[in-house]
Amino acid sequence: MKLPGTRSLHQLIAPLVALLSLAALAGCAGSSNMEIRPGYVADHTYQSRAYNHRVRYLILHYTDSEAPRALSTLLGPHVSSHYLVARHPGAEGGGPRVWQLVDENDRAWHAGLSAWEDRTQLNDTSIGVEIVNRGPRETAAGRQWQSYPAPQIEAVIALARDIIQRYDLPPTSILGHSDIAPSRKIDPGPRFPWKRLHEAGVGAWPDDEDTDTYRRRFAHCSPTMAQYQHALSAYGYRLAATGILDEETRDVTRAFQMHFRPASYAGQPDDETAAILWALLARYRPQALVETDLAVPRGCLEPKQETVDSARVQQFTH
């Protein structure tokens, strides 16, 4: 019999049990395996190996605004990037300071309409880095591009190496905005030191001996235009092998030349550009050269087909 105004033993013990349970959960959450979330606790004891990272590419841009204005732009609401590297990065804790504006797990709005390999809309699968540089300026002597200061490039290298290591990115996944959107973009431009980055372990670059080998070969037998377009596509650029030197092919060629032959980037295919391209395939996409279409350039065997060398000649005769 329960007297009026008294509480049952269950009513007395229940709050104590609840408190003890919360304390136990709080203790568990203090470990690396438990995470308290709204309404439940996530247990991280078991980790599957069947997954991959969102990040497949690292895209390098320039922003032609100085750091304060660039920060204002990149903080939204229309565009963003994961990182911003100032023209003269300040030192912080023994290294250059780089602003991180978007968490790497989130999708920044930096790439726009873009494609590389078999993927499009690369905002979904990339980390974007904006580098302060004013880009080209038209002068009486012609178009002039601003250089990149050495301390700024060292900051870019440190950032890129860290990202590459954490996501296990191959050299062919380190790209310029112009590589993934060649008909729209020209950044980071021909003054960006891609070779310097490669020497520091960031990005792709052709082997000199391979380039010389293909240079000698193409001096006697240029690839056909269709082969050249196929080779650009095999390396990663989005381009159809039509056999016609159209504006899209010129745009892709210009982007390729700004990246790998910055001394001359008019967008006109030639044997030198083809030699660099085939050397890159030999180093990074060797399987592409097993295909008959690219393994043995046949332009000299089929003179009716347009070749990269005949396209160069036509440029100067029309």
C-alpha positions in Angstrom: 0.0 0.0 0.0 1.4 3.4 -1.0 0.6 6.3 1.3 -0.7 9.5 -0.2 2.0 12.0 -1.2 4.8 9.3 -1.2 6.7 8.2 -4.3 7.4 4.6 -5.4 10.9 3.2 -5.4 10.8 3.2 -9.2 10.1 6.9 -9.3 12.9 7.6 -7.0 15.5 5.4 -8.8 14.6 6.4 -12.5 16.1 9.9 -12.4 19.3 8.5 -10.8 19.5 5.8 -13.5 19.1 8.5 -16.2 21.8 10.6 -14.7 24.2 7.7 -14.5 23.4 6.8 -18.1 24.2 10.4 -19.3 27.4 10.3 -17.3 28.4 7.1 -18.9 27.7 8.4 -22.4 29.6 11.6 -21.6 32.5 9.4 -20.6 32.3 7.4 -23.8 32.0 10.6 -25.9 35.3 11.6 -24.4 36.9 8.7 -26.2 37.8 8.8 -29.9 35.2 6.2 -30.7 32.0 7.9 -29.5 30.5 11.2 -30.8 27.3 12.7 -29.2 25.0 14.0 -31.9 21.5 15.4 -31.6 19.3 12.5 -30.4 21.9 9.7 -30.7 25.5 8.7 -30.2 27.7 7.8 -33.2 30.0 4.8 -32.5 33.2 5.0 -34.6 34.6 1.7 -33.4 34.3 0.0 -36.7 35.7 1.7 -39.9 35.1 0.3 -43.4 37.9 0.3 -45.9 35.4 0.5 -48.8 35.3 4.3 -49.5 37.2 7.0 -51.4 37.7 10.8 -50.9 35.5 13.5 -52.5 38.7 15.2 -53.5 40.2 14.0 -56.9 41.8 17.3 -58.2 43.6 20.4 -57.0 42.8 23.4 -59.2 45.0 26.5 -59.1 43.6 29.9 -60.1 44.7 33.5 -60.0 42.6 36.3 -58.7 43.4 39.7 -60.1 42.4 41.5 -56.9 44.6 42.3 -54.0 44.1 40.3 -50.9 41.5 42.5 -49.1 39.3 42.7 -52.2 39.8 39.1 -53.0 38.8 38.0 -49.5 35.6 40.1 -49.8 34.8 38.4 -53.1 35.6 34.9 -52.1 33.6 35.1 -48.8 30.5 34.9 -51.0 27.7 34.9 -51.9 28.6 34.1 -55.5 32.1 32.6 -55.6 34.5 31.0 -53.2 37.6 28.9 -53.0 39.0 26.6 -50.3 42.2 28.6 -50.0 43.6 32.0 -50.8 47.4 32.8 -51.1 48.3 36.4 -50.8 51.0 37.9 -53.1 53.2 38.4 -50.1 52.1 35.8 -47.5 52.8 36.9 -44.0 54.8 34.6 -41.7 52.8 32.8 -39.0 54.2 30.1 -36.7 57.3 29.6 -38.7 55.6 29.3 -42.1 53.7 31.4 -44.7 50.1 32.2 -43.8 47.4 30.8 -46.1 43.8 31.7 -45.6 41.4 28.7 -45.6 37.9 30.0 -46.5 36.0 26.7 -47.0 36.3 23.4 -45.3 37.8 20.8 -47.6 34.9 18.5 -47.0 32.6 21.1 -48.5 32.1 22.2 -52.1 33.6 25.6 -52.9 32.3 27.5 -56.0 35.6 28.0 -57.9 35.6 25.8 -61.0 32.3 26.6 -62.8 31.6 24.7 -66.0 34.6 22.4 -66.2 35.8 18.9 -67.2 38.8 16.7 -66.9 39.2 13.0 -67.8 35.7 11.5 -67.5 34.4 14.0 -64.9 32.5 17.3 -65.3 31.5 20.0 -62.8 34.7 19.7 -60.9 33.5 21.8 -58.0 32.2 18.4 -56.8 35.5 16.7 -56.8 38.2 19.3 -56.3 39.9 21.7 -53.9 40.3 25.2 -55.3 43.3 27.6 -54.5 43.1 31.2 -55.5 46.5 33.0 -55.8 46.7 36.8 -55.9 48.1 37.9 -59.3 46.8 40.6 -61.6 47.1 38.4 -64.7 47.7 40.1 -68.1 47.9 43.8 -68.9 47.9 45.3 -72.4 50.9 47.6 -73.0 52.6 49.3 -75.9 54.9 46.4 -76.1 52.1 43.9 -76.1 50.4 41.8 -73.5 52.4 41.5 -70.3 51.8 39.0 -67.5 52.6 39.6 -63.9 55.1 37.2 -62.4 54.6 35.2 -59.1 57.0 36.1 -56.3 59.1 33.2 -54.9 57.7 33.4 -51.4 54.2 33.2 -52.8 55.1 30.1 -54.8 56.8 28.5 -51.8 53.5 28.9 -49.9 51.6 27.4 -52.8 54.0 24.4 -52.9 53.7 23.8 -49.2 49.9 23.9 -49.4 49.8 21.7 -52.5 52.2 19.1 -51.1 50.1 18.8 -48.0 46.8 18.3 -50.0 48.5 15.8 -52.4 49.8 13.7 -49.5 46.5 13.7 -47.6 44.4 12.7 -50.7 47.0 10.7 -52.6 46.6 12.8 -55.7 48.6 11.8 -58.9 50.6 14.5 -60.8 47.9 14.7 -63.5 45.3 15.8 -61.0 47.2 19.1 -60.3 45.6 21.5 -62.8 45.1 25.1 -63.8 41.7 26.6 -64.2 42.5 27.0 -67.9 43.1 23.2 -68.2 39.6 22.3 -67.0 37.8 25.2 -68.8 40.0 26.1 -71.8 37.4 28.1 -73.7 36.6 30.3 -70.7 39.7 30.7 -68.6 43.4 31.6 -68.9 44.5 31.4 -65.3 47.0 30.9 -63.7 48.6 32.0 -67.0 52.0 31.4 -68.7 54.0 33.0 -65.9 52.9 30.4 -63.4 56.0 28.2 -62.7 54.6 24.8 -63.3 58.1 23.3 -63.8 59.2 24.7 -60.4 56.2 23.1 -58.8 57.0 19.7 -60.5 60.6 19.9 -59.2 59.1 20.3 -55.7 56.9 17.3 -56.1 53.7 19.0 -57.3 52.1 18.3 -60.7 53.2 16.8 -64.0 56.0 17.6 -66.4 57.4 15.8 -69.4 60.7 14.0 -69.4 63.3 15.8 -71.5 64.6 12.7 -73.2 61.1 11.6 -74.1 60.4 15.0 -75.5 63.6 14.9 -77.6 62.7 11.4 -78.9 59.2 12.5 -80.0 60.6 15.8 -81.4 62.9 13.9 -83.7 60.2 11.4 -84.7 57.7 14.1 -85.5 60.2 16.1 -87.6 59.8 13.2 -90.1 56.2 12.2 -89.5 53.7 14.5 -87.8 50.7 13.1 -86.1 47.4 13.7 -87.9 45.0 16.3 -86.4 42.7 13.5 -85.3 45.6 11.8 -83.5 46.7 15.0 -81.9 43.1 15.6 -80.6 42.9 12.0 -79.4 46.2 12.5 -77.5 44.9 15.6 -75.8 41.8 13.7 -74.8 43.9 10.8 -73.6 45.9 13.1 -71.3 42.7 14.5 -69.8 41.4 17.5 -71.8 37.8 17.4 -73.0 38.1 17.3 -76.8 36.6 15.3 -79.6 38.9 13.9 -82.3 37.2 15.4 -85.3 40.3 15.8 -87.4 39.5 19.5 -87.9 41.4 22.4 -86.4 38.5 24.2 -84.9 38.3 26.9 -82.2 37.8 24.3 -79.4 41.1 22.6 -80.4 42.9 26.0 -80.5 41.5 26.8 -77.0 42.7 23.4 -75.6 46.0 23.8 -77.3 46.5 27.3 -75.8 45.7 26.0 -72.3 48.2 23.1 -72.8 50.9 25.4 -74.1 50.5 27.8 -71.3 51.0 24.9 -68.9 53.8 23.0 -70.6 55.3 25.4 -73.1 54.7 28.9 -71.8 57.3 30.5 -74.1 54.8 30.2 -77.0 51.1 29.7 -76.4 49.3 31.0 -79.5 47.0 28.0 -79.6 48.4 26.7 -82.8 49.3 23.0 -82.9 52.8 22.2 -84.0 55.3 19.3 -83.8 56.9 20.7 -80.7 53.6 20.8 -78.8 52.8 17.3 -80.0 56.3 16.1 -78.8 55.6 17.4 -75.3 52.1 15.9 -75.3 53.4 12.4 -76.3 56.2 12.7 -73.7 53.5 13.4 -71.1 51.5 10.4 -72.2 54.6 8.2 -72.1 55.3 9.3 -68.5 51.8 9.4 -67.0 49.4 7.6 -69.4 51.6 4.9 -71.0 48.5 2.7 -71.6 47.3 5.3 -74.1 50.3 4.7 -76.3 49.5 1.0 -76.6 46.6 1.9 -78.7 47.5 1.7 -82.4 46.1 5.2 -83.1 48.7 6.9 -80.9 51.5 4.4 -80.9 52.6 5.0 -84.5 51.9 8.5 -85.9 50.8 7.9 -89.4 50.5 11.4 -90.9 53.3 10.8 -93.3 51.7 7.6 -94.5 48.3 9.3 -95.2 49.1 12.6 -96.8 45.5 13.5 -97.4 44.9 13.8 -93.7 45.6 17.1 -92.0 48.6 16.9 -89.6 49.7 19.3 -86.8 52.6 20.4 -89.0 50.4 21.1 -92.1 48.1 23.1 -89.8 51.0 25.2 -88.7 52.0 25.7 -92.4 48.4 26.7 -93.2 48.5 29.4 -90.5 51.3 31.2 -92.3 50.0 30.7 -95.8 46.4 32.0 -95.4 
